[in-house]
Every structure is written in C-alpha cells, then in structure tokens.
Amino acid sequence: MSRPRREAAVRRIMEGTPPPVPPELSAEAVRRGVRMLRRRTVAVRLMWLLLFAATVAFVVWAVMARPWVEPPSVTTPPLTGW
C-alpha cells in the first residue's frame, strides 16, 4: 500500500465516528488501575524494608567482625638483641 493510500485510509478512520465504548469498561479500568497501584505501593515498601534490613545486618556484621582492624599475627616476631 502506498503512502497516499495509507494516509487516506487513516483520514477516513479518523473522520468517522468512534465506536461505542461499553459502559463497564471505565469501571474495569479503574479497578485494574487501583489494583496495579496497590501492588506497586506494596512492592516499593517491601523493597525499602529489605534495604533497611540489609543495612542493619551489614552494620551488625561490621560491628561484630570489625573488618577494618588488622588481624593479629599468627607467628611471633623474631627475637633479636638477647
């Protein structure tokens, strides 16, 4: 189909009357939108809770393990000057 024929077909569709919308379509769209929003809100709150729990776990581990402190030597230093 050539471009002018496609444009003419689109113009005919756009100039025509829109098809009737079922009356229950709006209520269904609102119901789905509310459900999606609720799920998204729960997911975001769950991710924040997970991030908070991971942060607390990391802080507790860091305080207990103290990874910034050099571990004690397992060998004794050589004795010199006796």
Secondary structure, 3 states (H helix, E strand, C coil): CCHHHHHHHHHHHHHCCCCCCCCHHHHHHHHHHHHHHHHHHHHHHHHHHHHHHHHHHHHHHHHHHCCCCCCCCCCCCCCCCC
